[in-house]
């Protein structure tokens, strides 16, 4: 069974956001996710819902399944 890697998600969101030259507020506006939640997500302190994860993927250009790892893999 796979599980969500918070570290992988945090790094992916921060990296993609910066590549696109988006601020956390820009990303919040584009996804409908509160800016504070974006900040917490990048600090590995927030897990998005599935619809939020899909919106992040659509906005930043990644597939949501990219942030899931096998349960025995380390984060």
PQR file with spaces between the fields and no chain letter, atoms N, CA, C, O and H, PARSE charges and radii, in Angstrom:
ATOM       1  N    UNK     1       0.839   -1.186    0.000 -0.4000 1.5000
ATOM       2  CA   UNK     1       0.000    0.000    0.000 -0.0000 2.0000
ATOM       3  C    UNK     1       0.882    1.247    0.000  0.5500 1.7000
ATOM       4  O    UNK     1       1.907    1.304    0.679 -0.5500 1.4000
ATOM       5  N    UNK     2       0.466    2.225   -0.764 -0.4000 1.5000
ATOM       6  CA   UNK     2       1.230    3.459   -0.835 -0.0000 2.0000
ATOM       7  C    UNK     2       0.658    4.479    0.136  0.5500 1.7000
ATOM       8  O    UNK     2      -0.522    4.435    0.486 -0.5500 1.4000
ATOM       9  H    UNK     2      -0.367    2.179   -1.315  0.4000 1.0000
ATOM      10  N    UNK     3       1.518    5.400    0.565 -0.4000 1.5000
ATOM      11  CA   UNK     3       1.039    6.474    1.428 -0.0000 2.0000
ATOM      12  C    UNK     3       1.638    7.788    0.957  0.5500 1.7000
ATOM      13  O    UNK     3       2.664    7.819    0.278 -0.5500 1.4000
ATOM      14  H    UNK     3       2.477    5.435    0.281  0.4000 1.0000
ATOM      15  N    UNK     4       0.976    8.860    1.331 -0.4000 1.5000
ATOM      16  CA   UNK     4       1.407   10.194    0.952 -0.0000 2.0000
ATOM      17  C    UNK     4       2.701   10.542    1.671  0.5500 1.7000
ATOM      18  O    UNK     4       2.791   10.404    2.891 -0.5500 1.4000
ATOM      19  H    UNK     4       0.142    8.834    1.883  0.4000 1.0000
ATOM      20  N    UNK     5       3.695   10.988    0.927 -0.4000 1.5000
ATOM      21  CA   UNK     5       4.960   11.442    1.503 -0.0000 2.0000
ATOM      22  C    UNK     5       4.871   12.949    1.702  0.5500 1.7000
ATOM      23  O    UNK     5       4.886   13.709    0.734 -0.5500 1.4000
ATOM      24  H    UNK     5       3.622   11.099   -0.064  0.4000 1.0000
ATOM      25  N    UNK     6       4.778   13.383    2.959 -0.4000 1.5000
ATOM      26  CA   UNK     6       4.671   14.817    3.232 -0.0000 2.0000
ATOM      27  C    UNK     6       5.928   15.561    2.795  0.5500 1.7000
ATOM      28  O    UNK     6       5.851   16.693    2.318 -0.5500 1.4000
ATOM      29  H    UNK     6       4.766   12.766    3.746  0.4000 1.0000
ATOM      30  N    UNK     7       7.084   14.924    2.958 -0.4000 1.5000
ATOM      31  CA   UNK     7       8.325   15.597    2.564 -0.0000 2.0000
ATOM      32  C    UNK     7       8.401   15.740    1.043  0.5500 1.7000
ATOM      33  O    UNK     7       8.808   16.787    0.538 -0.5500 1.4000
ATOM      34  H    UNK     7       7.146   14.004    3.346  0.4000 1.0000
ATOM      35  N    UNK     8       8.015   14.704    0.320 -0.4000 1.5000
ATOM      36  CA   UNK     8       8.013   14.759   -1.139 -0.0000 2.0000
ATOM      37  C    UNK     8       7.029   15.817   -1.633  0.5500 1.7000
ATOM      38  O    UNK     8       7.345   16.591   -2.536 -0.5500 1.4000
ATOM      39  H    UNK     8       7.684   13.854    0.731  0.4000 1.0000
ATOM      40  N    UNK     9       5.845   15.848   -1.043 -0.4000 1.5000
ATOM      41  CA   UNK     9       4.837   16.838   -1.428 -0.0000 2.0000
ATOM      42  C    UNK     9       5.332   18.255   -1.141  0.5500 1.7000
ATOM      43  O    UNK     9       5.221   19.135   -1.995 -0.5500 1.4000
ATOM      44  H    UNK     9       5.588   15.220   -0.310  0.4000 1.0000
ATOM      45  N    UNK    10       5.872   18.476    0.045 -0.4000 1.5000
ATOM      46  CA   UNK    10       6.354   19.805    0.425 -0.0000 2.0000
ATOM      47  C    UNK    10       7.436   20.287   -0.543  0.5500 1.7000
ATOM      48  O    UNK    10       7.398   21.425   -1.013 -0.5500 1.4000
ATOM      49  H    UNK    10       5.962   17.761    0.738  0.4000 1.0000
ATOM      50  N    UNK    11       8.394   19.416   -0.832 -0.4000 1.5000
ATOM      51  CA   UNK    11       9.482   19.789   -1.738 -0.0000 2.0000
ATOM      52  C    UNK    11       8.979   20.029   -3.154  0.5500 1.7000
ATOM      53  O    UNK    11       9.408   20.974   -3.816 -0.5500 1.4000
ATOM      54  H    UNK    11       8.425   18.492   -0.450  0.4000 1.0000
ATOM      55  N    UNK    12       8.075   19.182   -3.619 -0.4000 1.5000
ATOM      56  CA   UNK    12       7.542   19.314   -4.977 -0.0000 2.0000
ATOM      57  C    UNK    12       6.761   20.616   -5.134  0.5500 1.7000
ATOM      58  O    UNK    12       6.949   21.341   -6.111 -0.5500 1.4000
ATOM      59  H    UNK    12       7.726   18.414   -3.082  0.4000 1.0000
ATOM      60  N    UNK    13       5.889   20.913   -4.177 -0.4000 1.5000
ATOM      61  CA   UNK    13       5.078   22.132   -4.258 -0.0000 2.0000
ATOM      62  C    UNK    13       5.972   23.372   -4.210  0.5500 1.7000
ATOM      63  O    UNK    13       5.807   24.283   -5.021 -0.5500 1.4000
ATOM      64  H    UNK    13       5.737   20.324   -3.383  0.4000 1.0000
ATOM      65  N    UNK    14       6.904   23.415   -3.278 -0.4000 1.5000
ATOM      66  CA   UNK    14       7.784   24.582   -3.158 -0.0000 2.0000
ATOM      67  C    UNK    14       8.633   24.762   -4.412  0.5500 1.7000
ATOM      68  O    UNK    14       8.777   25.876   -4.915 -0.5500 1.4000
ATOM      69  H    UNK    14       7.037   22.675   -2.618  0.4000 1.0000
ATOM      70  N    UNK    15       9.194   23.666   -4.915 -0.4000 1.5000
ATOM      71  CA   UNK    15      10.055   23.735   -6.094 -0.0000 2.0000
ATOM      72  C    UNK    15       9.276   24.182   -7.322  0.5500 1.7000
ATOM      73  O    UNK    15       9.700   25.094   -8.031 -0.5500 1.4000
ATOM      74  H    UNK    15       9.077   22.761   -4.507  0.4000 1.0000
ATOM      75  N    UNK    16       8.143   23.545   -7.574 -0.4000 1.5000
ATOM      76  CA   UNK    16       7.337   23.891   -8.755 -0.0000 2.0000
ATOM      77  C    UNK    16       6.825   25.333   -8.654  0.5500 1.7000
ATOM      78  O    UNK    16       6.820   26.065   -9.644 -0.5500 1.4000
ATOM      79  H    UNK    16       7.798   22.804   -6.998  0.4000 1.0000
ATOM      80  N    UNK    17       6.399   25.731   -7.465 -0.4000 1.5000
ATOM      81  CA   UNK    17       5.884   27.094   -7.270 -0.0000 2.0000
ATOM      82  C    UNK    17       6.969   28.115   -7.602  0.5500 1.7000
ATOM      83  O    UNK    17       6.707   29.111   -8.276 -0.5500 1.4000
ATOM      84  H    UNK    17       6.403   25.136   -6.661  0.4000 1.0000
ATOM      85  N    UNK    18       8.188   27.862   -7.125 -0.4000 1.5000
ATOM      86  CA   UNK    18       9.293   28.791   -7.378 -0.0000 2.0000
ATOM      87  C    UNK    18       9.699   28.781   -8.851  0.5500 1.7000
ATOM      88  O    UNK    18      10.031   29.828   -9.407 -0.5500 1.4000
ATOM      89  H    UNK    18       8.401   27.053   -6.578  0.4000 1.0000
ATOM      90  N    UNK    19       9.674   27.608   -9.488 -0.4000 1.5000
ATOM      91  CA   UNK    19       9.989   27.525  -10.920 -0.0000 2.0000
ATOM      92  C    UNK    19       9.024   28.378  -11.740  0.5500 1.7000
ATOM      93  O    UNK    19       9.408   28.992  -12.736 -0.5500 1.4000
ATOM      94  H    UNK    19       9.404   26.757   -9.036  0.4000 1.0000
ATOM      95  N    UNK    20       7.770   28.404  -11.307 -0.4000 1.5000
ATOM      96  CA   UNK    20       6.742   29.177  -12.011 -0.0000 2.0000
ATOM      97  C    UNK    20       6.697   30.629  -11.553  0.5500 1.7000
ATOM      98  O    UNK    20       5.856   31.408  -12.003 -0.5500 1.4000
ATOM      99  H    UNK    20       7.458   27.905  -10.498  0.4000 1.0000
ATOM     100  N    UNK    21       7.623   30.988  -10.641 -0.4000 1.5000
ATOM     101  CA   UNK    21       7.704   32.345  -10.098 -0.0000 2.0000
ATOM     102  C    UNK    21       6.395   32.790   -9.455  0.5500 1.7000
ATOM     103  O    UNK    21       5.948   33.924   -9.626 -0.5500 1.4000
ATOM     104  H    UNK    21       8.306   30.355  -10.276  0.4000 1.0000
ATOM     105  N    UNK    22       5.794   31.862   -8.709 -0.4000 1.5000
ATOM     106  CA   UNK    22       4.557   32.156   -7.993 -0.0000 2.0000
ATOM     107  C    UNK    22       4.866   32.357   -6.513  0.5500 1.7000
ATOM     108  O    UNK    22       5.685   31.642   -5.935 -0.5500 1.4000
ATOM     109  H    UNK    22       6.157   30.941   -8.570  0.4000 1.0000
ATOM     110  N    UNK    23       4.204   33.334   -5.912 -0.4000 1.5000
ATOM     111  CA   UNK    23       4.270   33.464   -4.460 -0.0000 2.0000
ATOM     112  C    UNK    23       3.281   32.468   -3.865  0.5500 1.7000
ATOM     113  O    UNK    23       2.466   31.883   -4.578 -0.5500 1.4000
ATOM     114  H    UNK    23       3.538   33.914   -6.381  0.4000 1.0000
ATOM     115  N    UNK    24       3.363   32.284   -2.560 -0.4000 1.5000
ATOM     116  CA   UNK    24       2.374   31.417   -1.917 -0.0000 2.0000
ATOM     117  C    UNK    24       0.976   31.994   -2.121  0.5500 1.7000
ATOM     118  O    UNK    24       0.015   31.245   -2.293 -0.5500 1.4000
ATOM     119  H    UNK    24       4.025   32.760   -1.980  0.4000 1.0000
ATOM     120  N    UNK    25       0.856   33.320   -2.102 -0.4000 1.5000
ATOM     121  CA   UNK    25      -0.449   33.947   -2.324 -0.0000 2.0000
ATOM     122  C    UNK    25      -0.936   33.702   -3.752  0.5500 1.7000
ATOM     123  O    UNK    25      -2.121   33.446   -3.965 -0.5500 1.4000
ATOM     124  H    UNK    25       1.637   33.929   -1.962  0.4000 1.0000
ATOM     125  N    UNK    26      -0.034   33.778   -4.728 -0.4000 1.5000
ATOM     126  CA   UNK    26      -0.413   33.486   -6.121 -0.0000 2.0000
ATOM     127  C    UNK    26      -0.960   32.060   -6.233  0.5500 1.7000
ATOM     128  O    UNK    26      -1.979   31.820   -6.879 -0.5500 1.4000
ATOM     129  H    UNK    26       0.929   33.986   -4.555  0.4000 1.0000
ATOM     130  N    UNK    27      -0.262   31.123   -5.591 -0.4000 1.5000
ATOM     131  CA   UNK    27      -0.692   29.720   -5.635 -0.0000 2.0000
ATOM     132  C    UNK    27      -2.030   29.556   -4.924  0.5500 1.7000
ATOM     133  O    UNK    27      -2.900   28.817   -5.384 -0.5500 1.4000
ATOM     134  H    UNK    27       0.566   31.318   -5.065  0.4000 1.0000
ATOM     135  N    UNK    28      -2.186   30.244   -3.811 -0.4000 1.5000
ATOM     136  CA   UNK    28      -3.452   30.193   -3.080 -0.0000 2.0000
ATOM     137  C    UNK    28      -4.596   30.702   -3.957  0.5500 1.7000
ATOM     138  O    UNK    28      -5.660   30.087   -4.020 -0.5500 1.4000
ATOM     139  H    UNK    28      -1.480   30.844   -3.437  0.4000 1.0000
ATOM     140  N    UNK    29      -4.369   31.823   -4.628 -0.4000 1.5000
ATOM     141  CA   UNK    29      -5.401   32.391   -5.506 -0.0000 2.0000
ATOM     142  C    UNK    29      -5.739   31.441   -6.656  0.5500 1.7000
ATOM     143  O    UNK    29      -6.902   31.317   -7.041 -0.5500 1.4000
ATOM     144  H    UNK    29      -3.504   32.322   -4.577  0.4000 1.0000
ATOM     145  N    UNK    30      -4.724   30.772   -7.200 -0.4000 1.5000
ATOM     146  CA   UNK    30      -4.929   29.882   -8.342 -0.0000 2.0000
ATOM     147  C    UNK    30      -5.628   28.579   -7.955  0.5500 1.7000
ATOM     148  O    UNK    30      -6.345   27.992   -8.766 -0.5500 1.4000
ATOM     149  H    UNK    30      -3.779   30.872   -6.886  0.4000 1.0000
ATOM     150  N    UNK    31      -5.419   28.129   -6.723 -0.4000 1.5000
ATOM     151  CA   UNK    31      -5.956   26.833   -6.317 -0.0000 2.0000
ATOM     152  C    UNK    31      -7.176   26.925   -5.411  0.5500 1.7000
ATOM     153  O    UNK    31      -7.910   25.948   -5.257 -0.5500 1.4000
ATOM     154  H    UNK    31      -4.836   28.605   -6.065  0.4000 1.0000
ATOM     155  N    UNK    32      -7.396   28.083   -4.815 -0.4000 1.5000
ATOM     156  CA   UNK    32      -8.490   28.217   -3.862 -0.0000 2.0000
ATOM     157  C    UNK    32      -8.126   27.683   -2.479  0.5500 1.7000
ATOM     158  O    UNK    32      -8.990   27.560   -1.611 -0.5500 1.4000
ATOM     159  H    UNK    32      -6.800   28.876   -4.940  0.4000 1.0000
ATOM     160  N    UNK    33      -6.855   27.369   -2.275 -0.4000 1.5000
ATOM     161  CA   UNK    33      -6.379   26.895   -0.980 -0.0000 2.0000
ATOM     162  C    UNK    33      -5.834   28.104   -0.218  0.5500 1.7000
ATOM     163  O    UNK    33      -5.107   28.919   -0.788 -0.5500 1.4000
ATOM     164  H    UNK    33      -6.153   27.469   -2.980  0.4000 1.0000
ATOM     165  N    UNK    34      -6.173   28.222    1.035 -0.4000 1.5000
ATOM     166  CA   UNK    34      -5.735   29.340    1.859 -0.0000 2.0000
ATOM     167  C    UNK    34      -4.211   29.447    1.857  0.5500 1.7000
ATOM     168  O    UNK    34      -3.515   28.433    1.910 -0.5500 1.4000
ATOM     169  H    UNK    34      -6.763   27.561    1.498  0.4000 1.0000
ATOM     170  N    UNK    35      -3.688   30.687    1.796 -0.4000 1.5000
ATOM     171  CA   UNK    35      -2.241   30.895    1.761 -0.0000 2.0000
ATOM     172  C    UNK    35      -1.547   30.298    2.979  0.5500 1.7000
ATOM     173  O    UNK    35      -0.451   29.750    2.860 -0.5500 1.4000
ATOM     174  H    UNK    35      -4.254   31.511    1.752  0.4000 1.0000
ATOM     175  N    UNK    36      -2.170   30.399    4.140 -0.4000 1.5000
ATOM     176  CA   UNK    36      -1.573   29.820    5.351 -0.0000 2.0000
ATOM     177  C    UNK    36      -1.450   28.301    5.222  0.5500 1.7000
ATOM     178  O    UNK    36      -0.488   27.714    5.716 -0.5500 1.4000
ATOM     179  H    UNK    36      -3.060   30.844    4.236  0.4000 1.0000
ATOM     180  N    UNK    37      -2.413   27.667    4.564 -0.4000 1.5000
ATOM     181  CA   UNK    37      -2.342   26.219    4.353 -0.0000 2.0000
ATOM     182  C    UNK    37      -1.222   25.872    3.369  0.5500 1.7000
ATOM     183  O    UNK    37      -0.564   24.843    3.524 -0.5500 1.4000
ATOM     184  H    UNK    37      -3.195   28.144    4.162  0.4000 1.0000
ATOM     185  N    UNK    38      -1.000   26.715    2.362 -0.4000 1.5000
ATOM     186  CA   UNK    38       0.117   26.505    1.437 -0.0000 2.0000
ATOM     187  C    UNK    38       1.429   26.567    2.219  0.5500 1.7000
ATOM     188  O    UNK    38       2.308   25.723    2.045 -0.5500 1.4000
ATOM     189  H    UNK    38      -1.534   27.550    2.236  0.4000 1.0000
ATOM     190  N    UNK    39       1.546   27.567    3.072 -0.4000 1.5000
ATOM     191  CA   UNK    39       2.753   27.718    3.885 -0.0000 2.0000
ATOM     192  C    UNK    39       2.970   26.500    4.776  0.5500 1.7000
ATOM     193  O    UNK    39       4.080   25.975    4.862 -0.5500 1.4000
ATOM     194  H    UNK    39       0.832   28.253    3.213  0.4000 1.0000
ATOM     195  N    UNK    40       1.913   26.058    5.434 -0.4000 1.5000
ATOM     196  CA   UNK    40       2.002   24.889    6.311 -0.0000 2.0000
ATOM     197  C    UNK    40       2.335   23.629    5.517  0.5500 1.7000
ATOM     198  O    UNK    40       3.097   22.782    5.983 -0.5500 1.4000
ATOM     199  H    UNK    40       1.011   26.485    5.364  0.4000 1.0000
ATOM     200  N    UNK    41       1.767   23.506    4.324 -0.4000 1.5000
ATOM     201  CA   UNK    41       2.054   22.354    3.477 -0.0000 2.0000
ATOM     202  C    UNK    41       3.544   22.301    3.138  0.5500 1.7000
ATOM     203  O    UNK    41       4.159   21.235    3.177 -0.5500 1.4000
ATOM     204  H    UNK    41       1.148   24.194    3.945  0.4000 1.0000
ATOM     205  N    UNK    42       4.119   23.462    2.806 -0.4000 1.5000
ATOM     206  CA   UNK    42       5.541   23.513    2.457 -0.0000 2.0000
ATOM     207  C    UNK    42       6.441   23.243    3.669  0.5500 1.7000
ATOM     208  O    UNK    42       7.620   22.925    3.509 -0.5500 1.4000
ATOM     209  H    UNK    42       3.620   24.328    2.775  0.4000 1.0000
ATOM     210  N    UNK    43       5.889   23.370    4.865 -0.4000 1.5000
ATOM     211  CA   UNK    43       6.636   23.073    6.095 -0.0000 2.0000
ATOM     212  C    UNK    43       6.319   21.673    6.614  0.5500 1.7000
ATOM     213  O    UNK    43       6.724   21.313    7.719 -0.5500 1.4000
ATOM     214  H    UNK    43       4.932   23.629    4.994  0.4000 1.0000
ATOM     215  N    UNK    44       5.597   20.885    5.818 -0.4000 1.5000
ATOM     216  CA   UNK    44       5.189   19.523    6.180 -0.0000 2.0000
ATOM     217  C    UNK    44       4.282   19.493    7.411  0.5500 1.7000
ATOM     218  O    UNK    44       4.307   18.542    8.192 -0.5500 1.4000
ATOM     219  H    UNK    44       5.268   21.178    4.920  0.4000 1.0000
ATOM     220  N    UNK    45       3.480   20.552    7.572 -0.4000 1.5000
ATOM     221  CA   UNK    45       2.600   20.674    8.725 -0.0000 2.0000
ATOM     222  C    UNK    45       1.124   20.641    8.323  0.5500 1.7000
ATOM     223  O    UNK    45       0.255   20.947    9.140 -0.5500 1.4000
ATOM     224  H    UNK    45       3.460   21.325    6.937  0.4000 1.0000
ATOM     225  N    UNK    46       0.836   20.273    7.082 -0.4000 1.5000
ATOM     226  CA   UNK    46      -0.541   20.253    6.590 -0.0000 2.0000
ATOM     227  C    UNK    46      -0.670   19.221    5.484  0.5500 1.7000
ATOM     228  O    UNK    46       0.166   19.148    4.584 -0.5500 1.4000
ATOM     229  H    UNK    46       1.542   20.024    6.419  0.4000 1.0000
ATOM     230  N    UNK    47      -1.719   18.430    5.561 -0.4000 1.5000
ATOM     231  CA   UNK    47      -2.032   17.471    4.504 -0.0000 2.0000
ATOM     232  C    UNK    47      -3.256   17.961    3.737  0.5500 1.7000
ATOM     233  O    UNK    47      -4.319   18.153    4.327 -0.5500 1.4000
ATOM     234  H    UNK    47      -2.399   18.489    6.293  0.4000 1.0000
ATOM     235  N    UNK    48      -3.116   18.164    2.437 -0.4000 1.5000
ATOM     236  CA   UNK    48      -4.259   18.624    1.657 -0.0000 2.0000
ATOM     237  C    UNK    48      -5.275   17.506    1.454  0.5500 1.7000
ATOM     238  O    UNK    48      -4.943   16.323    1.524 -0.5500 1.4000
ATOM     239  H    UNK    48      -2.252   18.008    1.958  0.4000 1.0000
ATOM     240  N    UNK    49      -6.514   17.905    1.202 -0.4000 1.5000
ATOM     241  CA   UNK    49      -7.535   16.926    0.831 -0.0000 2.0000
ATOM     242  C    UNK    49      -7.227   16.447   -0.590  0.5500 1.7000
ATOM     243  O    UNK    49      -6.397   17.034   -1.284 -0.5500 1.4000
ATOM     244  H    UNK    49      -6.783   18.866    1.146  0.4000 1.0000
ATOM     245  N    UNK    50      -7.890   15.394   -1.008 -0.4000 1.5000
ATOM     246  CA   UNK    50      -7.683   14.885   -2.375 -0.0000 2.0000
ATOM     247  C    UNK    50      -8.024   15.955   -3.414  0.5500 1.7000
ATOM     248  O    UNK    50      -7.237   16.162   -4.338 -0.5500 1.4000
ATOM     249  H    UNK    50      -8.564   14.917   -0.444  0.4000 1.0000
ATOM     250  N    UNK    51      -9.164   16.642   -3.300 -0.4000 1.5000
ATOM     251  CA   UNK    51      -9.440   17.696   -4.287 -0.0000 2.0000
ATOM     252  C    UNK    51      -8.374   18.807   -4.269  0.5500 1.7000
ATOM     253  O    UNK    51      -8.033   19.346   -5.323 -0.5500 1.4000
ATOM     254  H    UNK    51      -9.803   16.474   -2.549  0.4000 1.0000
ATOM     255  N    UNK    52      -7.849   19.152   -3.094 -0.4000 1.5000
ATOM     256  CA   UNK    52      -6.796   20.159   -3.024 -0.0000 2.0000
ATOM     257  C    UNK    52      -5.520   19.648   -3.689  0.5500 1.7000
ATOM     258  O    UNK    52      -4.845   20.389   -4.404 -0.5500 1.4000
ATOM     259  H    UNK    52      -8.126   18.714   -2.238  0.4000 1.0000
ATOM     260  N    UNK    53      -5.197   18.389   -3.452 -0.4000 1.5000
ATOM     261  CA   UNK    53      -4.016   17.791   -4.072 -0.0000 2.0000
ATOM     262  C    UNK    53      -4.160   17.789   -5.597  0.5500 1.7000
ATOM     263  O    UNK    53      -3.202   18.083   -6.312 -0.5500 1.4000
ATOM     264  H    UNK    53      -5.744   17.787   -2.872  0.4000 1.0000
ATOM     265  N    UNK    54      -5.341   17.464   -6.086 -0.4000 1.5000
ATOM     266  CA   UNK    54      -5.593   17.480   -7.530 -0.0000 2.0000
ATOM     267  C    UNK    54      -5.440   18.894   -8.090  0.5500 1.7000
ATOM     268  O    UNK    54      -4.873   19.079   -9.167 -0.5500 1.4000
ATOM     269  H    UNK    54      -6.119   17.225   -5.505  0.4000 1.0000
ATOM     270  N    UNK    55      -5.943   19.886   -7.360 -0.4000 1.5000
ATOM     271  CA   UNK    55      -5.845   21.278   -7.807 -0.0000 2.0000
ATOM     272  C    UNK    55      -4.387   21.745   -7.823  0.5500 1.7000
ATOM     273  O    UNK    55      -3.967   22.450   -8.741 -0.5500 1.4000
ATOM     274  H    UNK    55      -6.402   19.736   -6.485  0.4000 1.0000
ATOM     275  N    UNK    56      -3.627   21.351   -6.814 -0.4000 1.5000
ATOM     276  CA   UNK    56      -2.199   21.683   -6.787 -0.0000 2.0000
ATOM     277  C    UNK    56      -1.483   21.064   -7.992  0.5500 1.7000
ATOM     278  O    UNK    56      -0.676   21.720   -8.651 -0.5500 1.4000
ATOM     279  H    UNK    56      -3.968   20.779   -6.069  0.4000 1.0000
ATOM     280  N    UNK    57      -1.790   19.803   -8.266 -0.4000 1.5000
ATOM     281  CA   UNK    57      -1.182   19.121   -9.404 -0.0000 2.0000
ATOM     282  C    UNK    57      -1.524   19.790  -10.718  0.5500 1.7000
ATOM     283  O    UNK    57      -0.663   19.961  -11.580 -0.5500 1.4000
ATOM     284  H    UNK    57      -2.445   19.270   -7.731  0.4000 1.0000
ATOM     285  N    UNK    58      -2.776   20.164  -10.868 -0.4000 1.5000
ATOM     286  CA   UNK    58      -3.218   20.814  -12.101 -0.0000 2.0000
ATOM     287  C    UNK    58      -2.534   22.175  -12.271  0.5500 1.7000
ATOM     288  O    UNK    58      -2.106   22.527  -13.370 -0.5500 1.4000
ATOM     289  H    UNK    58      -3.476   20.025  -10.167  0.4000 1.0000
ATOM     290  N    UNK    59      -2.438   22.923  -11.196 -0.4000 1.5000
ATOM     291  CA   UNK    59      -1.852   24.264  -11.248 -0.0000 2.0000
ATOM     292  C    UNK    59      -0.338   24.227  -11.432  0.5500 1.7000
ATOM     293  O    UNK    59       0.221   25.034  -12.173 -0.5500 1.4000
ATOM     294  H    UNK    59      -2.786   22.637  -10.303  0.4000 1.0000
ATOM     295  N    UNK    60       0.318   23.295  -10.762 -0.4000 1.5000
ATOM     296  CA   UNK    60       1.782   23.255  -10.772 -0.0000 2.0000
ATOM     297  C    UNK    60       2.358   22.270  -11.793  0.5500 1.7000
ATOM     298  O    UNK    60       3.563   22.269  -12.040 -0.5500 1.4000
ATOM     299  H    UNK    60      -0.136   22.639  -10.159  0.4000 1.0000
ATOM     300  N    UNK    61       1.503   21.436  -12.383 -0.4000 1.5000
ATOM     301  CA   UNK    61       1.967   20.539  -13.436 -0.0000 2.0000
ATOM     302  C    UNK    61       2.588   19.247  -12.943  0.5500 1.7000
ATOM     303  O    UNK    61       3.648   18.846  -13.424 -0.5500 1.4000
ATOM     304  H    UNK    61       0.524   21.436  -12.182  0.4000 1.0000
ATOM     305  N    UNK    62       1.943   18.589  -11.988 -0.4000 1.5000
ATOM     306  CA   UNK    62       2.404   17.264  -11.580 -0.0000 2.0000
ATOM     307  C    UNK    62       1.192   16.371  -11.356  0.5500 1.7000
ATOM     308  O    UNK    62       0.078   16.856  -11.157 -0.5500 1.4000
ATOM     309  H    UNK    62       1.082   18.915  -11.597  0.4000 1.0000
ATOM     310  N    UNK    63       1.419   15.071  -11.391 -0.4000 1.5000
ATOM     311  CA   UNK    63       0.355   14.101  -11.148 -0.0000 2.0000
ATOM     312  C    UNK    63       0.295   13.822   -9.646  0.5500 1.7000
ATOM     313  O    UNK    63       1.333   13.582   -9.029 -0.5500 1.4000
ATOM     314  H    UNK    63       2.324   14.677  -11.553  0.4000 1.0000
ATOM     315  N    UNK    64      -0.892   13.849   -9.049 -0.4000 1.5000
ATOM     316  CA   UNK    64      -1.003   13.604   -7.617 -0.0000 2.0000
ATOM     317  C    UNK    64      -0.345   12.311   -7.144  0.5500 1.7000
ATOM     318  O    UNK    64       0.151   12.247   -6.020 -0.5500 1.4000
ATOM     319  H    UNK    64      -1.735   14.044   -9.550  0.4000 1.0000
ATOM     320  N    UNK    65      -0.336   11.285   -7.987 -0.4000 1.5000
ATOM     321  CA   UNK    65       0.260   10.019   -7.549 -0.0000 2.0000
ATOM     322  C    UNK    65       1.786   10.086   -7.407  0.5500 1.7000
ATOM     323  O    UNK    65       2.397    9.166   -6.865 -0.5500 1.4000
ATOM     324  H    UNK    65      -0.739   11.337   -8.901  0.4000 1.0000
ATOM     325  N    UNK    66       2.399   11.165   -7.891 -0.4000 1.5000
ATOM     326  CA   UNK    66       3.852   11.324   -7.764 -0.0000 2.0000
ATOM     327  C    UNK    66       4.296   11.486   -6.314  0.5500 1.7000
ATOM     328  O    UNK    66       5.464   11.262   -5.999 -0.5500 1.4000
ATOM     329  H    UNK    66       1.903   11.913   -8.332  0.4000 1.0000
ATOM     330  N    UNK    67       3.382   11.871   -5.430 -0.4000 1.5000
ATOM     331  CA   UNK    67       3.762   12.131   -4.033 -0.0000 2.0000
ATOM     332  C    UNK    67       3.415   10.956   -3.111  0.5500 1.7000
ATOM     333  O    UNK    67       3.500   11.069   -1.888 -0.5500 1.4000
ATOM     334  H    UNK    67       2.433   12.053   -5.686  0.4000 1.0000
ATOM     335  N    UNK    68       3.027    9.840   -3.710 -0.4000 1.5000
ATOM     336  CA   UNK    68       2.754    8.636   -2.926 -0.0000 2.0000
ATOM     337  C    UNK    68       3.920    7.670   -3.071  0.5500 1.7000
ATOM     338  O    UNK    68       4.440    7.475   -4.170 -0.5500 1.4000
ATOM     339  H    UNK    68       2.958    9.749   -4.703  0.4000 1.0000
ATOM     340  N    UNK    69       4.326    7.069   -1.966 -0.4000 1.5000
ATOM     341  CA   UNK    69       5.453    6.131   -1.960 -0.0000 2.0000
ATOM     342  C    UNK    69       4.998    4.819   -1.329  0.5500 1.7000
ATOM     343  O    UNK    69       4.009    4.776   -0.598 -0.5500 1.4000
ATOM     344  H    UNK    69       3.903    7.227   -1.073  0.4000 1.0000
ATOM     345  N    UNK    70       5.737    3.751   -1.624 -0.4000 1.5000
ATOM     346  CA   UNK    70       5.440    2.466   -0.987 -0.0000 2.0000
ATOM     347  C    UNK    70       5.595    2.612    0.510  0.5500 1.7000
ATOM     348  O    UNK    70       6.482    3.323    0.982 -0.5500 1.4000
ATOM     349  H    UNK    70       6.540    3.786   -2.218  0.4000 1.0000
ATOM     350  N    UNK    71       4.745    1.949    1.253 -0.4000 1.5000
ATOM     351  CA   UNK    71       4.710    2.071    2.707 -0.0000 2.0000
ATOM     352  C    UNK    71       6.050    1.765    3.364  0.5500 1.7000
ATOM     353  O    UNK    71       6.355    2.326    4.416 -0.5500 1.4000
ATOM     354  H    UNK    71       4.025    1.371    0.870  0.4000 1.0000
ATOM     355  N    UNK    72       6.852    0.894    2.774 -0.4000 1.5000
ATOM     356  CA   UNK    72       8.125    0.524    3.378 -0.0000 2.0000
ATOM     357  C    UNK    72       9.244    1.497    3.036  0.5500 1.7000
ATOM     358  O    UNK    72      10.323    1.429    3.626 -0.5500 1.4000
ATOM     359  H    UNK    72       6.604    0.438    1.919  0.4000 1.0000
ATOM     360  N    UNK    73       8.997    2.420    2.072 -0.4000 1.5000
ATOM     361  CA   UNK    73      10.009    3.434    1.739 -0.0000 2.0000
ATOM     362  C    UNK    73      10.042    4.476    2.824  0.5500 1.7000
ATOM     363  O    UNK    73       9.016    4.778    3.433 -0.5500 1.4000
ATOM     364  H    UNK    73       8.121    2.475    1.593  0.4000 1.0000
ATOM     365  N    UNK    74      11.217    5.033    3.075 -0.4000 1.5000
ATOM     366  CA   UNK    74      11.303    6.106    4.068 -0.0000 2.0000
ATOM     367  C    UNK    74      10.911    7.418    3.409  0.5500 1.7000
ATOM     368  O    UNK    74      11.020    7.583    2.194 -0.5500 1.4000
ATOM     369  H    UNK    74      12.051    4.788    2.580  0.4000 1.0000
ATOM     370  N    UNK    75      10.456    8.342    4.232 -0.4000 1.5000
ATOM     371  CA   UNK    75      10.080    9.658    3.723 -0.0000 2.0000
ATOM     372  C    UNK    75      11.307   10.474    3.580  0.5500 1.7000
ATOM     373  O    UNK    75      11.234   11.630    3.163 -0.5500 1.4000
ATOM     374  H    UNK    75      10.367    8.208    5.220  0.4000 1.0000
